[in-house]
Amino acid sequence: MELSKITLEIFTKLEQKWLSHYEGKKTRILSIDGGGTKGLVAGAALIHLEDKIQAGTQDPNSRIADFFDVFTGSGIGAVFAALLTADNGNGRPLFTAREAVRFVTEKHSEMFKIKHVGILGRRRRFSGRSIDKVLKEVLCRKDGKVLTLKDTCKPLLVPCYDLNSSAPFVFSRADALESPSFDFDLWKVCRATSSTPSLFKPFQLTSIDGKTSCFAIDGGLVMNNPTAAAVTHVLHNKHDFPSVNGVEDLLVLSLENGHLSSPSNRKLRRNGECSTLSVVDIVFNGVSETVDQMLGNAFSLNRTDYANGYHGKESGEPSMEDVLGERGVESLPFGGKRLLTETNGQRIESFVQRLVASGKSSLPPSPCKETAVSPLASGR
């Protein structure tokens, strides 16, 4: 039998063994919206999520990353996603959910340090240097290694808007693994997706090999709810997710961050125009609600496979009890929403039961034709 046939036979067996690992197991996606700078809503949900995972597994070392296959986030949601997936060097997450939320809370005033600019200092912006310093320090290992997109223990997707190309740009670990031209420092990725116009200047960043550049502003302007980007990524990435043929093979948890302002504050000015804050709020929340409606339609036959957490009616600083105790809301297939009997906390608990029952996420390395069989030194 020729060597090529032997190689093909061995590879086919490896591939079959690899694919059998996925039978009956859905690919799990965790998406965290942008919106605001504190992330109180998503933070409360993440802590509750990890607490329930640890309770369900009876393992205090269980982490959210153990039970999800793909993470995505925009704005402050991307900061959470990066902290939860940053690799400590041993294939484990660098932070627990509680540590990630505590970091954002304690460092908030440094990350979003106000400075006065313009004539007479009447305009307010956030200091770019201050947030750069905080993100650099946290997304760096104790040995001094600056983490990049490749240094995450699970696939990560983070959107921004690139002013150079006038188009959305999605930072992806899958692309980073393919080429250093798409691998960026993780802190810069978080900085790019958080650069809200009028609050931060656009952020210039380049890949680690200097070949790809991006002049970024806030990803929330185009993908405040990045769930659809993650779903699309999984459906079309057969290399990493060969068993996914449709949404029926997915399990999705999408965490919102509440509204930037109260609906009661979206009033017209005396001249009949919308205020700037109202327009920004409509853009952010409009994008999120549109994506939620689309996904509600896509999962209409499998509604329990898509859970979206928290549709707060008012802005402000809700407590963890407020977030988890509020009744959940579900998008209907042809428009509109309905109030559920379950609270947000109960929906997360039901979701965790399914996660724990199906076991930990453990994506094995993909078999590669180039390395399945090493060529003989003599070429025979």
ABEGO torsion letter per residue (X at the ends): XBAAAAAAAAAAAAAAAAAAAABGBBBBBBBBBBEEAAGAAAAAAAAAAAAAAAAAAGBAABBAAAABABBBBBEAAAAAAAAAABBAGAGBBABBAAAAAAAAAAAAAAABBBBBBEBGGABBBBBAAAAAAAAAAABBBAAGBBBBAAABABBBBBBBBBAAAGBBBBBBAAAAAABAAABBBAAAAAAAAABBBGABBBBBBBBAAGABBBBBBBAAAABABAAAAAAAAAAABAAABAABABAAABBBBBBBAEBABBAAABBBBAAGBBBAAAAAAAAAAAAAAAAAAAAAAAAAABAAABBBBEBBABBEBBBAAAAAABBBBBBBAAEEBBBBABBAAAAAAAAAAAAAAAEBBBBBBBBBAAAABBBBAAGX
